[in-house]
Amino acid sequence: MIQVFIILNAFSWLNNLQLYYKLLGEKDQLIKDKVVSDPSIYITFIYYELASSLVFTFGTFAVFYYFFKRNSYFPLIMTIYLAAEVIVEGLSFLLFSSIAGDSALIWQKLIFSAVISVFIIIYLRVSKRVKVTFIH
């Protein structure tokens, strides 16, 4: 279950990385087409999403490495990773929801990430299988 989440999350962040890298190259045209009132916020949003996508893409590989090494720190690293992901998405919502065309989509993504993170963190803390695999 956890490894499937890590793999799907890696693909999601890779997709975001590709999307925002493409938007970075087209930012001037997008600003002109959308008639953005404050282009600096729009550009900051693209850089923020690109940087967070890059960090979390590499983060998923690190989490995956610790998972397959059956490192005793894996539950802690996974918990930190999930909490950081929710924080970054929360900051994205707070800082950039005003320029997003559909802030409901950002809100849904934030809630979905928070709920999934809570379930996985509880599983990592309670599961006997996790304790046997990574702790003992």
C-alpha positions in Angstrom: 0.0 0.0 0.0 2.7 2.5 1.0 4.9 1.7 -2.0 2.0 2.2 -4.4 1.3 5.6 -2.8 5.0 6.6 -3.1 5.1 5.5 -6.8 1.9 7.3 -7.6 3.0 10.4 -5.7 6.3 10.4 -7.6 4.4 10.3 -10.9 2.2 13.2 -9.7 5.1 15.3 -8.8 6.9 14.5 -12.1 3.8 15.6 -13.9 3.7 18.8 -12.0 7.4 19.4 -12.7 6.8 18.9 -16.4 3.7 21.2 -16.4 5.3 24.1 -14.5 8.5 23.8 -16.5 6.5 24.2 -19.6 4.6 27.1 -18.1 7.9 28.7 -17.2 8.8 28.9 -20.8 5.4 30.3 -21.8 5.0 32.6 -18.9 5.3 35.9 -20.9 2.7 34.7 -23.4 0.3 33.5 -20.7 0.6 36.8 -18.8 -0.2 38.7 -22.1 -3.1 36.4 -23.0 -4.7 36.3 -19.5 -4.2 40.0 -18.9 -2.8 39.4 -15.4 -3.0 42.5 -13.2 0.1 41.6 -11.2 2.5 39.5 -13.3 5.0 39.2 -10.5 2.6 37.1 -8.4 1.9 34.9 -11.4 5.6 34.4 -12.0 6.2 33.7 -8.3 3.5 31.1 -8.4 5.1 29.3 -11.3 8.5 29.3 -9.6 7.0 28.2 -6.3 5.2 25.3 -7.9 8.3 24.4 -10.0 10.6 24.4 -6.9 8.2 22.4 -4.8 7.7 19.9 -7.6 11.4 19.5 -8.0 12.0 19.1 -4.2 9.1 16.6 -3.8 10.1 14.6 -6.9 13.6 14.1 -5.4 11.9 13.5 -2.0 9.9 10.7 -3.3 13.0 9.0 -4.5 14.6 9.4 -1.1 11.5 8.0 0.6 11.4 5.1 -1.8 15.1 4.4 -1.1 14.5 4.3 2.7 11.4 2.1 2.2 13.3 -0.5 0.2 16.3 -0.4 2.5 13.9 -1.2 5.3 15.6 1.6 7.2 14.3 2.1 10.8 13.9 5.8 10.1 11.5 5.2 7.2 8.3 5.9 9.3 9.7 9.1 10.6 11.0 10.2 7.1 7.6 9.4 5.6 5.8 11.3 8.3 8.0 14.4 7.7 7.5 14.0 4.0 3.7 13.9 4.2 3.6 16.8 6.7 5.8 18.9 4.4 3.6 18.1 1.4 0.5 19.3 3.2 2.3 22.4 4.4 3.5 23.3 0.9 0.1 22.7 -0.6 -1.5 24.8 2.2 1.0 27.6 1.5 0.2 27.4 -2.2 -3.5 27.8 -1.4 -3.0 30.7 1.0 -0.5 32.6 -1.2 -1.8 32.0 -4.6 -5.5 31.1 -4.5 -6.3 34.7 -5.6 -4.7 34.2 -9.0 -5.9 30.6 -9.5 -8.7 30.4 -11.9 -10.3 27.6 -9.9 -9.4 27.8 -6.2 -11.8 25.0 -5.5 -9.4 22.6 -7.3 -6.5 23.8 -5.1 -8.7 23.4 -2.0 -9.7 19.8 -3.0 -6.1 18.9 -3.6 -5.2 20.3 -0.2 -8.0 18.4 1.6 -7.2 15.2 -0.3 -3.5 15.4 0.6 -4.3 16.1 4.3 -6.8 13.2 4.5 -4.4 10.7 2.8 -1.5 11.9 4.9 -3.5 11.4 8.2 -4.4 7.9 7.2 -0.9 6.9 6.2 0.7 8.5 9.3 -1.8 6.6 11.5 -1.0 3.4 9.6 2.7 4.0 10.1 2.3 4.6 13.8 -0.2 1.8 14.6 0.5 -1.1 12.2 2.3 -4.1 13.6 3.5 -5.0 10.1 5.3 -1.6 9.9 6.8 -2.1 13.3 8.1 -5.5 12.5 9.4 -4.4 9.1 11.1 -1.1 10.0 11.5 -0.9 13.8 12.5 -4.3 15.0 
